[in-house]
Amino acid sequence: MSVDIKLNLIKPSKDLRLACNAYDVISCSFANADRLGIKSLVDLLRHTNKNLKIAIDYSRNYRSLIDKIVLKEKLDKEDVKVLKVLEKLFPININKNYEKIFNNYFLEYIDKIHLKVINILFDIFTDTKAQINVFSISNTRNGWGGSATVNSYFLSIHNDVDILKIDKSKIFSIIIHEMIHTVNSNNDIFKRINIYLKDNNLPIHSNSFSETFTKTIENICMYKLGYNKEKYPKYRFNSSNERFLEDKIRKVYDSWEKLKGKNKDKFIVYLEKNIDKVFLID
């Protein structure tokens, strides 16, 4: 069994920039509105403008649109229509210098760190293979951060942020975090756990699990790489429920890590076998 994730640095097209804008702003609004129970506020926006009504559609999957563009698949009429609407809503504002700096971090990560991370993930995940396109983009969000799809992930930053003041280790932690998301999207057991969440109607949103699980693995990678002095220095979210969920995932990981033997399961297998310890409310 192996984790084989190959990264390919690409240059984003205009359509890809528009789709990333929508993913960073609109899809994020979807996820957070659902998670925080404020969908009615998003619905209010949908009814204020005809273009917003087209763009802010709960059935629309901007993650898939990004992958279509990245994989150079043919866009259907609905995709073309949405991109025309997005062009009206989101101005393209490129900061070439910021994108070059982030691309250089990507190249350094691929050259010096990626193989070490893959070796850590080898013990955590079952067979996972994918060709992932990565890129940097500017002014698609406030602040800076990363986003991931099934076949890509990217770093984005706003002009208001001083990129030179961002610590290198923070950038690497985001690169690793988003790559773990792509591993999750391509791992059969992780996808099965997500289905378990939906089918059993548990009081945990799948986005909360995805993010807290990914943050846990990111923390472990950064600790084993020597960037973090503590194993779990940060939580993904501030809410008590989501911190409680992340604590449970950490506890299952720590119990797995103590196990010995050549037939020891991968962590994702162990997590699935002990899923009740994570999702059952005490």
C-alpha positions as a Markdown table, in Angstrom:
| # | Residue | x | y | z |
|---|---|---|---|---|
| 1 | Met | 0.0 | 0.0 | 0.0 |
| 2 | Ser | 1.3 | 3.5 | -0.8 |
| 3 | Val | 0.4 | 7.2 | -0.9 |
| 4 | Asp | 1.6 | 8.5 | -4.3 |
| 5 | Ile | 0.6 | 12.1 | -4.8 |
| 6 | Lys | 2.5 | 13.9 | -7.6 |
| 7 | Leu | 2.3 | 17.7 | -7.8 |
| 8 | Asn | 2.4 | 19.8 | -11.0 |
| 9 | Leu | 2.7 | 23.6 | -10.7 |
| 10 | Ile | 0.5 | 25.3 | -13.3 |
| 11 | Lys | -0.4 | 28.9 | -14.4 |
| 12 | Pro | -4.1 | 29.8 | -13.8 |
| 13 | Ser | -6.2 | 30.9 | -16.7 |
| 14 | Lys | -8.9 | 33.7 | -16.5 |
| 15 | Asp | -11.7 | 31.1 | -16.2 |
| 16 | Leu | -9.7 | 29.3 | -13.5 |
| 17 | Arg | -9.3 | 32.5 | -11.6 |
| 18 | Leu | -13.0 | 33.2 | -11.8 |
| 19 | Ala | -13.9 | 29.7 | -10.6 |
| 20 | Cys | -11.5 | 30.1 | -7.7 |
| 21 | Asn | -13.1 | 33.4 | -6.7 |
| 22 | Ala | -16.4 | 31.6 | -6.6 |
| 23 | Tyr | -15.0 | 28.7 | -4.6 |
| 24 | Asp | -13.2 | 30.9 | -2.1 |
| 25 | Val | -16.2 | 33.3 | -1.6 |
| 26 | Ile | -19.4 | 31.6 | -2.6 |
| 27 | Ser | -18.7 | 27.9 | -1.7 |
| 28 | Cys | -17.1 | 29.1 | 1.6 |
| 29 | Ser | -20.4 | 30.9 | 2.3 |
| 30 | Phe | -22.4 | 27.8 | 1.6 |
| 31 | Ala | -20.3 | 25.6 | 3.9 |
| 32 | Asn | -20.2 | 28.1 | 6.8 |
| 33 | Ala | -23.8 | 29.1 | 6.5 |
| 34 | Asp | -24.8 | 25.4 | 6.7 |
| 35 | Arg | -22.3 | 24.7 | 9.5 |
| 36 | Leu | -23.3 | 27.9 | 11.5 |
| 37 | Gly | -27.0 | 27.7 | 10.7 |
| 38 | Ile | -27.2 | 31.1 | 8.9 |
| 39 | Lys | -28.4 | 29.9 | 5.5 |
| 40 | Ser | -31.3 | 32.5 | 5.6 |
| 41 | Leu | -28.7 | 35.3 | 5.3 |
| 42 | Val | -27.2 | 33.7 | 2.2 |
| 43 | Asp | -30.7 | 33.3 | 0.8 |
| 44 | Leu | -31.3 | 37.0 | 1.2 |
| 45 | Leu | -28.3 | 37.7 | -1.0 |
| 46 | Arg | -29.6 | 35.3 | -3.7 |
| 47 | His | -32.8 | 37.3 | -4.1 |
| 48 | Thr | -31.2 | 40.8 | -4.3 |
| 49 | Asn | -29.7 | 40.4 | -7.8 |
| 50 | Lys | -30.3 | 38.1 | -10.8 |
| 51 | Asn | -26.6 | 37.5 | -11.3 |
| 52 | Leu | -26.2 | 36.6 | -7.6 |
| 53 | Lys | -29.2 | 34.2 | -7.9 |
| 54 | Ile | -27.3 | 32.3 | -10.7 |
| 55 | Ala | -24.0 | 32.4 | -8.9 |
| 56 | Ile | -25.3 | 31.6 | -5.4 |
| 57 | Asp | -27.0 | 28.3 | -6.1 |
| 58 | Tyr | -26.7 | 25.5 | -3.5 |
| 59 | Ser | -26.7 | 22.9 | -6.3 |
| 60 | Arg | -23.7 | 24.5 | -8.0 |
| 61 | Asn | -20.4 | 22.8 | -7.3 |
| 62 | Tyr | -17.5 | 25.2 | -7.9 |
| 63 | Arg | -15.1 | 22.6 | -6.7 |
| 64 | Ser | -16.0 | 20.5 | -9.7 |
| 65 | Leu | -15.8 | 23.5 | -12.1 |
| 66 | Ile | -12.2 | 24.2 | -10.9 |
| 67 | Asp | -11.3 | 20.6 | -11.7 |
| 68 | Lys | -13.0 | 20.7 | -15.1 |
| 69 | Ile | -10.9 | 23.7 | -16.0 |
| 70 | Val | -7.7 | 22.3 | -14.5 |
| 71 | Leu | -8.2 | 19.0 | -16.3 |
| 72 | Lys | -9.0 | 20.9 | -19.5 |
| 73 | Glu | -12.4 | 19.1 | -19.9 |
| 74 | Lys | -15.0 | 20.5 | -22.2 |
| 75 | Leu | -17.3 | 23.0 | -20.4 |
| 76 | Asp | -21.1 | 22.6 | -20.9 |
| 77 | Lys | -23.5 | 25.5 | -21.5 |
| 78 | Glu | -24.3 | 25.9 | -17.8 |
| 79 | Asp | -20.5 | 26.2 | -17.0 |
| 80 | Val | -20.1 | 28.9 | -19.7 |
| 81 | Lys | -23.1 | 30.7 | -18.4 |
| 82 | Val | -21.9 | 30.7 | -14.9 |
| 83 | Leu | -18.4 | 31.9 | -15.8 |
| 84 | Lys | -20.0 | 34.9 | -17.7 |
| 85 | Val | -21.9 | 35.8 | -14.6 |
| 86 | Leu | -18.8 | 35.4 | -12.4 |
| 87 | Glu | -16.9 | 37.8 | -14.7 |
| 88 | Lys | -19.5 | 40.4 | -13.9 |
| 89 | Leu | -19.3 | 39.7 | -10.2 |
| 90 | Phe | -15.6 | 39.3 | -9.7 |
| 91 | Pro | -13.0 | 41.6 | -11.2 |
| 92 | Ile | -9.7 | 39.9 | -12.1 |
| 93 | Asn | -6.9 | 41.6 | -10.1 |
| 94 | Ile | -3.6 | 39.9 | -10.5 |
| 95 | Asn | -0.6 | 40.6 | -8.3 |
| 96 | Lys | 2.2 | 38.9 | -10.2 |
| 97 | Asn | 4.8 | 39.5 | -7.6 |
| 98 | Tyr | 2.7 | 37.8 | -4.8 |
| 99 | Glu | 1.9 | 34.9 | -7.1 |
| 100 | Lys | 5.6 | 34.5 | -8.0 |
| 101 | Ile | 6.6 | 34.4 | -4.3 |
| 102 | Phe | 4.0 | 31.8 | -3.5 |
| 103 | Asn | 5.0 | 29.7 | -6.5 |
| 104 | Asn | 8.6 | 29.8 | -5.3 |
| 105 | Tyr | 7.3 | 28.4 | -1.9 |
| 106 | Phe | 5.5 | 25.7 | -3.8 |
| 107 | Leu | 8.7 | 24.8 | -5.7 |
| 108 | Glu | 10.7 | 24.7 | -2.5 |
| 109 | Tyr | 8.1 | 22.5 | -0.9 |
| 110 | Ile | 8.0 | 20.1 | -3.8 |
| 111 | Asp | 11.8 | 19.9 | -4.0 |
| 112 | Lys | 12.6 | 19.6 | -0.2 |
| 113 | Ile | 9.6 | 18.6 | 1.8 |
| 114 | His | 7.0 | 16.8 | -0.3 |
| 115 | Leu | 8.6 | 13.3 | -0.2 |
| 116 | Lys | 9.0 | 13.6 | 3.6 |
| 117 | Val | 5.3 | 14.4 | 4.0 |
| 118 | Ile | 4.4 | 11.5 | 1.7 |
| 119 | Asn | 6.5 | 9.2 | 4.0 |
| 120 | Ile | 4.5 | 10.4 | 7.0 |
| 121 | Leu | 1.2 | 9.9 | 5.2 |
| 122 | Phe | 2.2 | 6.4 | 4.2 |
| 123 | Asp | 1.4 | 5.2 | 7.7 |
| 124 | Ile | -1.8 | 7.1 | 7.9 |
| 125 | Phe | -3.6 | 6.4 | 4.7 |
| 126 | Thr | -4.4 | 3.3 | 2.6 |
| 127 | Asp | -3.6 | 3.3 | -1.2 |
| 128 | Thr | -4.1 | 6.8 | -2.5 |
| 129 | Lys | -2.8 | 7.9 | -5.9 |
| 130 | Ala | -3.4 | 11.1 | -7.8 |
| 131 | Gln | -1.9 | 13.7 | -10.1 |
| 132 | Ile | -2.6 | 17.0 | -8.4 |
| 133 | Asn | -2.2 | 20.4 | -10.1 |
| 134 | Val | -1.2 | 23.3 | -7.8 |
| 135 | Phe | -1.0 | 27.0 | -8.4 |
| 136 | Ser | -1.0 | 30.4 | -6.8 |
| 137 | Ile | -3.6 | 33.1 | -7.3 |
| 138 | Ser | -4.1 | 36.6 | -5.9 |
| 139 | Asn | -7.1 | 38.5 | -4.7 |
| 140 | Thr | -9.7 | 35.8 | -4.6 |
| 141 | Arg | -10.3 | 36.1 | -0.8 |
| 142 | Asn | -9.7 | 38.4 | 2.1 |
| 143 | Gly | -6.5 | 37.7 | 3.9 |
| 144 | Trp | -4.6 | 34.6 | 2.6 |
| 145 | Gly | -4.9 | 30.8 | 2.7 |
| 146 | Gly | -5.4 | 27.7 | 0.7 |
| 147 | Ser | -8.2 | 25.8 | -1.0 |
| 148 | Ala | -8.4 | 22.3 | -2.3 |
| 149 | Thr | -10.5 | 20.2 | -4.8 |
| 150 | Val | -10.2 | 16.6 | -5.9 |
| 151 | Asn | -7.5 | 17.3 | -8.6 |
| 152 | Ser | -5.9 | 20.5 | -7.5 |
| 153 | Tyr | -5.2 | 22.9 | -4.6 |
| 154 | Phe | -4.0 | 26.5 | -4.6 |
| 155 | Leu | -2.7 | 29.3 | -2.4 |
| 156 | Ser | -4.4 | 32.7 | -2.5 |
| 157 | Ile | -3.6 | 36.1 | -1.0 |
| 158 | His | -5.1 | 39.6 | -1.0 |
| 159 | Asn | -3.2 | 42.7 | -1.8 |
| 160 | Asp | -3.9 | 44.0 | 1.7 |
| 161 | Val | -1.6 | 41.3 | 3.2 |
| 162 | Asp | 2.1 | 41.9 | 3.5 |
| 163 | Ile | 3.4 | 38.6 | 2.1 |
| 164 | Leu | 6.9 | 39.2 | 3.3 |
| 165 | Lys | 5.6 | 39.1 | 6.9 |
| 166 | Ile | 4.2 | 35.6 | 6.6 |
| 167 | Asp | 6.4 | 33.0 | 8.3 |
| 168 | Lys | 7.6 | 30.3 | 5.9 |
| 169 | Ser | 6.5 | 27.5 | 8.2 |
| 170 | Lys | 2.9 | 28.9 | 8.1 |
| 171 | Ile | 2.9 | 28.7 | 4.3 |
| 172 | Phe | 4.2 | 25.2 | 4.4 |
| 173 | Ser | 1.5 | 24.2 | 6.9 |
| 174 | Ile | -1.1 | 25.5 | 4.5 |
| 175 | Ile | 0.4 | 23.7 | 1.6 |
| 176 | Ile | 0.4 | 20.5 | 3.6 |
| 177 | His | -3.1 | 21.0 | 4.9 |
| 178 | Glu | -4.5 | 21.5 | 1.4 |
| 179 | Met | -2.6 | 18.5 | 0.1 |
| 180 | Ile | -4.1 | 16.4 | 2.8 |
| 181 | His | -7.5 | 17.5 | 1.6 |
| 182 | Thr | -6.7 | 16.2 | -1.9 |
| 183 | Val | -5.5 | 12.9 | -0.3 |
| 184 | Asn | -8.8 | 12.7 | 1.6 |
| 185 | Ser | -10.8 | 13.3 | -1.7 |
| 186 | Asn | -8.9 | 10.4 | -3.3 |
| 187 | Asn | -8.9 | 8.0 | -0.4 |
| 188 | Asp | -11.7 | 5.3 | -0.4 |
| 189 | Ile | -11.9 | 5.0 | 3.4 |
| 190 | Phe | -12.1 | 8.7 | 4.0 |
| 191 | Lys | -14.9 | 9.0 | 1.5 |
| 192 | Arg | -16.6 | 6.0 | 3.2 |
| 193 | Ile | -16.5 | 7.8 | 6.5 |
| 194 | Asn | -18.1 | 10.9 | 4.9 |
| 195 | Ile | -20.9 | 8.7 | 3.6 |
| 196 | Tyr | -21.3 | 7.2 | 7.1 |
| 197 | Leu | -21.8 | 10.7 | 8.4 |
| 198 | Lys | -24.5 | 11.6 | 5.9 |
| 199 | Asp | -26.3 | 8.2 | 6.1 |
| 200 | Asn | -26.5 | 8.2 | 9.9 |
| 201 | Asn | -27.7 | 11.8 | 10.1 |
| 202 | Leu | -25.2 | 12.5 | 12.9 |
| 203 | Pro | -25.1 | 15.9 | 14.6 |
| 204 | Ile | -21.7 | 16.6 | 13.0 |
| 205 | His | -21.4 | 18.4 | 9.7 |
| 206 | Ser | -19.2 | 16.7 | 7.2 |
| 207 | Asn | -17.2 | 19.9 | 6.7 |
| 208 | Ser | -16.4 | 20.0 | 10.4 |
| 209 | Phe | -15.1 | 16.5 | 10.3 |
| 210 | Ser | -13.1 | 17.1 | 7.1 |
| 211 | Glu | -11.4 | 20.2 | 8.5 |
| 212 | Thr | -10.7 | 18.9 | 12.0 |
| 213 | Phe | -9.4 | 15.6 | 10.7 |
| 214 | Thr | -7.2 | 17.4 | 8.2 |
| 215 | Lys | -6.0 | 19.8 | 10.8 |
| 216 | Thr | -5.0 | 16.9 | 13.0 |
| 217 | Ile | -2.9 | 15.2 | 10.3 |
| 218 | Glu | -1.4 | 18.6 | 9.3 |
| 219 | Asn | -0.3 | 19.1 | 13.0 |
| 220 | Ile | 1.2 | 15.7 | 13.0 |
| 221 | Cys | 3.2 | 16.3 | 9.8 |
| 222 | Met | 4.4 | 19.7 | 11.0 |
| 223 | Tyr | 5.5 | 18.2 | 14.3 |
| 224 | Lys | 7.3 | 15.3 | 12.7 |
| 225 | Leu | 9.0 | 17.6 | 10.2 |
| 226 | Gly | 10.3 | 19.7 | 13.1 |
| 227 | Tyr | 8.4 | 22.9 | 12.4 |
| 228 | Asn | 6.1 | 22.6 | 15.5 |
| 229 | Lys | 7.5 | 22.0 | 19.0 |
| 230 | Glu | 4.1 | 20.6 | 20.1 |
| 231 | Lys | 2.2 | 17.8 | 18.6 |
| 232 | Tyr | -1.1 | 19.6 | 18.6 |
| 233 | Pro | -0.4 | 23.4 | 18.9 |
| 234 | Lys | -3.6 | 24.6 | 17.2 |
| 235 | Tyr | -7.3 | 23.8 | 16.6 |
| 236 | Arg | -9.0 | 24.2 | 13.3 |
| 237 | Phe | -12.1 | 26.0 | 14.7 |
| 238 | Asn | -12.8 | 28.0 | 17.8 |
| 239 | Ser | -16.3 | 26.5 | 18.7 |
| 240 | Ser | -16.4 | 24.2 | 21.7 |
| 241 | Asn | -18.2 | 21.4 | 19.7 |
| 242 | Glu | -15.6 | 21.4 | 16.9 |
| 243 | Arg | -12.7 | 21.5 | 19.4 |
| 244 | Phe | -14.3 | 18.6 | 21.2 |
| 245 | Leu | -14.5 | 16.7 | 17.8 |
| 246 | Glu | -10.9 | 17.4 | 17.1 |
| 247 | Asp | -9.9 | 16.3 | 20.6 |
| 248 | Lys | -11.6 | 13.0 | 19.9 |
| 249 | Ile | -9.7 | 12.5 | 16.6 |
| 250 | Arg | -6.5 | 13.3 | 18.4 |
| 251 | Lys | -7.2 | 10.8 | 21.1 |
| 252 | Val | -7.9 | 8.0 | 18.5 |
| 253 | Tyr | -4.7 | 8.9 | 16.7 |
| 254 | Asp | -2.6 | 8.8 | 19.9 |
| 255 | Ser | -4.1 | 5.4 | 20.9 |
| 256 | Trp | -3.3 | 4.1 | 17.4 |
| 257 | Glu | 0.3 | 5.5 | 17.5 |
| 258 | Lys | 1.0 | 3.5 | 20.7 |
| 259 | Leu | 0.1 | 0.2 | 19.0 |
| 260 | Lys | 3.0 | -2.1 | 18.0 |
| 261 | Gly | 3.4 | -5.0 | 15.5 |
| 262 | Lys | 4.1 | -5.5 | 11.8 |
| 263 | Asn | 0.4 | -6.0 | 11.0 |
| 264 | Lys | -0.6 | -2.7 | 12.5 |
| 265 | Asp | -3.5 | -1.0 | 10.5 |
| 266 | Lys | -3.1 | 2.3 | 8.7 |
| 267 | Phe | -4.5 | 5.0 | 10.9 |
| 268 | Ile | -7.4 | 5.7 | 8.5 |
| 269 | Val | -8.4 | 2.0 | 8.9 |
| 270 | Tyr | -8.1 | 2.2 | 12.7 |
| 271 | Leu | -10.2 | 5.4 | 12.7 |
| 272 | Glu | -13.0 | 3.7 | 10.7 |
| 273 | Lys | -12.9 | 0.7 | 13.1 |
| 274 | Asn | -13.2 | 3.0 | 16.1 |
| 275 | Ile | -15.6 | 5.5 | 14.5 |
| 276 | Asp | -18.0 | 5.3 | 17.4 |
| 277 | Lys | -15.3 | 6.8 | 19.7 |
| 278 | Val | -15.3 | 9.9 | 17.5 |
| 279 | Phe | -18.9 | 10.4 | 16.7 |
| 280 | Leu | -20.9 | 9.0 | 19.6 |
| 281 | Ile | -21.7 | 11.8 | 22.1 |
| 282 | Asp | -20.5 | 11.0 | 25.6 |
